[in-house]
Amino acid sequence: MTNKKYDKLSVEISKTGNLTTEDLENIQNYFMPVSGARNAVLEEQDKIPKYLYFINSGYMRLFYFDELGAEQTTFLCTETSFIASFSSLINQTKAIENVACITDCELLKISYVDAKQLVGKSEIFKNFFLKMFEKSISSAAIRANDLALLNAEQRYLKTLAQQPDFIQNIPLQYIASFLGIKPQSLSRIRKKVIK
């Protein structure tokens, strides 16, 4: 009997290949359902990350505290996405970012140790995790390029085009931080774009 909590994750993994009954059982055995409250920090900066999270519902972010103690958001995501301080998780080094819920979230989490076990058991999971980590590296590279090459308004318009739900569901201060601008600047850009 399948558990509906695993449906979205199964769909995402099945994009890599056909899932066997054993694969579906492994998903339920290795991924643990957890709830994350609004604003909860699930993994902390300067600690070795333990888990990779799959978002069934809700919005999450990665952020760090800069030298002035201000929060800097580096990654935003919503359902059917994975989130972790990826490079720190893979290398099992101290995280440079916090993993936090923006809204109440329903999640599935897998420990680093269990993910390694699963990769050793199954070619589908091996390919899936490889693609997921490649995607995270690509996202970070695209964001770095956008910050370097696009102006603030262009970055906002790109986010609006690609992730309109972010603008409606994520507090503006997080979006502004992710775009590398002050909240006041974002407000001015939004007013200009809405006209």
C-alpha positions in Angstrom: 0.0 0.0 0.0 1.5 3.3 -1.0 1.5 6.4 1.2 0.4 9.6 -0.6 3.1 11.6 1.2 5.6 9.9 -1.2 3.7 10.5 -4.5 5.4 13.8 -5.5 8.9 12.4 -4.7 8.2 9.2 -6.6 7.1 11.2 -9.7 10.3 13.3 -9.5 12.5 10.2 -9.2 10.6 8.4 -12.0 11.8 11.1 -14.4 15.2 9.4 -14.2 13.8 5.9 -15.1 11.1 3.4 -14.3 10.7 2.7 -10.6 10.5 -0.9 -9.5 8.4 -2.1 -6.5 11.7 -2.3 -4.6 12.5 1.4 -5.5 9.1 2.5 -4.2 9.7 0.6 -1.0 13.2 2.2 -0.7 11.6 5.6 -1.0 9.3 4.9 1.9 12.0 3.2 4.0 14.7 5.9 3.6 12.7 9.2 3.4 11.1 10.3 6.6 8.1 12.6 6.6 8.6 15.7 8.8 6.8 19.0 9.2 8.6 22.3 9.3 7.0 25.3 11.0 7.1 28.8 9.5 10.5 30.4 10.0 12.0 27.2 11.5 15.7 26.7 10.9 16.2 23.0 10.1 20.0 22.9 9.5 22.3 25.6 11.0 25.3 27.5 9.5 28.7 26.3 10.9 27.4 22.8 11.6 27.8 19.7 9.5 24.5 19.2 7.6 22.8 15.9 8.3 19.8 15.8 5.9 18.6 16.5 2.4 15.0 17.7 2.3 12.3 17.2 -0.4 9.5 19.7 -0.3 6.0 18.3 -0.6 4.4 21.7 0.2 5.6 25.1 1.3 8.5 27.5 0.6 12.0 27.3 1.9 15.3 29.1 1.6 19.0 29.0 2.2 20.5 32.0 4.0 23.6 33.0 5.9 24.5 35.7 8.4 27.1 38.1 7.0 29.8 39.8 9.0 27.3 42.5 10.2 24.9 39.8 11.3 22.4 40.5 8.5 20.6 37.6 6.7 21.6 37.0 3.1 19.3 34.7 1.2 21.1 32.6 -1.5 18.4 30.1 -2.6 14.6 30.0 -2.7 12.5 27.0 -3.6 9.1 25.4 -3.3 7.3 22.1 -3.7 9.0 19.2 -5.6 12.4 20.8 -5.0 15.2 19.5 -2.9 17.1 21.8 -0.5 20.3 21.4 1.6 23.5 23.3 2.0 24.5 21.1 -1.0 28.3 21.3 -1.2 28.6 21.1 2.6 26.3 18.0 2.7 28.2 16.2 0.0 31.6 17.0 1.5 30.4 16.7 5.1 31.9 20.0 6.0 30.5 22.8 8.1 27.6 24.5 6.4 28.0 28.0 5.1 24.2 28.4 5.0 21.1 27.8 7.2 18.2 25.7 5.8 15.0 27.3 6.8 11.2 27.1 6.2 9.6 30.4 5.0 6.1 29.0 5.4 4.8 25.9 7.2 6.2 23.0 5.1 5.6 19.3 4.7 8.8 17.6 3.9 10.5 14.3 3.3 14.1 14.1 4.7 16.9 11.6 4.0 20.1 11.5 6.0 23.5 11.8 4.2 24.3 8.3 5.4 21.1 6.8 4.1 21.4 8.7 0.7 24.8 7.1 0.3 23.4 3.7 1.0 20.5 4.2 -1.5 22.9 5.3 -4.2 24.9 2.1 -3.6 21.7 0.0 -3.9 20.2 1.4 -7.0 21.2 2.8 -10.4 18.0 4.9 -10.5 18.8 6.6 -7.2 22.5 7.0 -8.2 21.4 8.8 -11.4 18.7 10.8 -9.7 21.0 12.2 -6.9 23.7 13.0 -9.5 21.2 15.0 -11.6 19.9 16.7 -8.5 23.3 17.8 -7.3 24.2 18.9 -10.9 21.0 21.0 -10.9 22.0 22.7 -7.6 25.5 23.6 -8.9 23.9 24.9 -12.1 21.4 27.0 -10.1 24.2 28.6 -8.0 26.2 29.4 -11.2 23.2 30.9 -12.9 22.5 33.1 -9.8 26.1 34.2 -9.7 26.0 35.2 -13.4 22.7 37.0 -12.9 24.1 39.0 -10.0 27.1 39.9 -12.2 25.5 40.6 -15.5 21.9 41.7 -14.9 20.7 44.9 -13.3 18.3 44.8 -10.3 15.2 45.3 -12.5 16.3 42.6 -15.0 16.9 40.1 -12.1 13.4 40.9 -10.7 11.7 40.5 -14.1 13.5 37.2 -14.6 12.3 35.9 -11.3 8.8 37.1 -12.0 8.7 35.3 -15.3 10.2 32.0 -14.1 8.7 31.9 -10.6 5.7 34.2 -10.3 4.5 32.2 -7.2 7.7 33.4 -5.3 6.5 37.0 -5.6 3.1 36.1 -4.2 4.2 33.7 -1.4 7.6 34.8 -0.2 8.2 37.9 2.0 9.7 40.7 0.0 12.8 41.0 2.2 13.8 37.5 1.3 13.3 38.1 -2.4 15.2 41.4 -2.2 18.1 39.6 -0.5 18.1 36.8 -3.0 18.2 39.4 -5.9 21.0 41.2 -4.1 19.1 44.5 -3.5 17.6 46.4 -0.6 13.9 45.9 0.1 13.3 49.6 -0.7 14.8 49.2 -4.2 12.6 46.1 -4.8 9.5 48.2 -3.8 10.5 50.9 -6.3 11.1 48.3 -9.1 7.7 46.6 -8.4 5.9 49.9 -8.6 7.6 50.7 -11.9 6.8 47.2 -13.3 3.2 47.3 -12.2 2.5 50.7 -13.9 
